[in-house]
């Protein structure tokens, strides 16, 4: 997959082993193609949740 660097920024993130295990469980449960997709989905869900909480 070619990444458009004008629209995307790569970042290094460190997770605890427990967090990584939960991410990998989510990845396989939701059948994402790779771990990165699962992490992006989890972040997107968290951002949506935060916006809902802010609008209350």
C-alpha positions as CSV (number, residue, x, y, z in Angstrom):
1,X,0.0,0.0,0.0
2,X,1.4,3.4,-1.0
3,X,0.9,6.0,1.7
4,X,0.3,9.6,0.6
5,X,2.7,11.5,2.9
6,X,0.9,14.8,2.3
7,X,-2.2,13.4,4.0
8,X,-0.7,11.0,6.5
9,X,1.9,11.1,9.2
10,X,3.7,8.1,10.7
11,X,4.1,8.0,14.5
12,X,5.8,5.7,16.9
13,X,3.6,4.5,19.8
14,X,4.6,2.3,22.6
15,X,2.0,-0.1,24.2
16,X,2.2,-2.2,27.3
17,X,2.2,-5.9,26.6
18,X,-1.3,-6.1,28.1
19,X,-2.6,-3.4,25.8
20,X,-1.0,-5.0,22.8
21,X,-2.7,-8.3,23.7
22,X,-6.1,-6.6,23.8
23,X,-5.4,-4.9,20.5
24,X,-4.4,-8.1,18.9
25,X,-7.6,-9.8,20.3
26,X,-9.7,-7.0,18.8
27,X,-7.8,-7.2,15.5
28,X,-8.6,-10.9,15.1
29,X,-12.1,-10.7,16.5
30,X,-13.0,-7.9,14.0
31,X,-11.0,-9.6,11.2
32,X,-9.0,-6.5,10.2
33,X,-6.3,-7.1,7.7
34,X,-3.5,-6.0,10.0
35,X,-2.8,-4.6,13.4
36,X,-2.5,-1.0,12.1
37,X,-6.1,-1.1,10.8
38,X,-7.3,-2.3,14.2
39,X,-5.4,0.4,16.0
40,X,-6.8,3.1,13.7
41,X,-10.3,1.7,14.2
42,X,-9.9,1.7,18.0
43,X,-8.7,5.3,17.9
44,X,-11.6,6.4,15.7
45,X,-14.1,4.8,18.0
46,X,-12.5,6.5,21.0
47,X,-12.6,9.9,19.2
48,X,-16.3,9.3,18.3
49,X,-17.0,8.5,22.0
50,X,-15.2,11.6,23.2
51,X,-17.1,13.8,20.8
52,X,-20.4,12.3,22.1
53,X,-19.4,12.9,25.7
54,X,-18.4,16.5,24.8
55,X,-21.8,17.2,23.3
56,X,-23.7,16.2,26.5
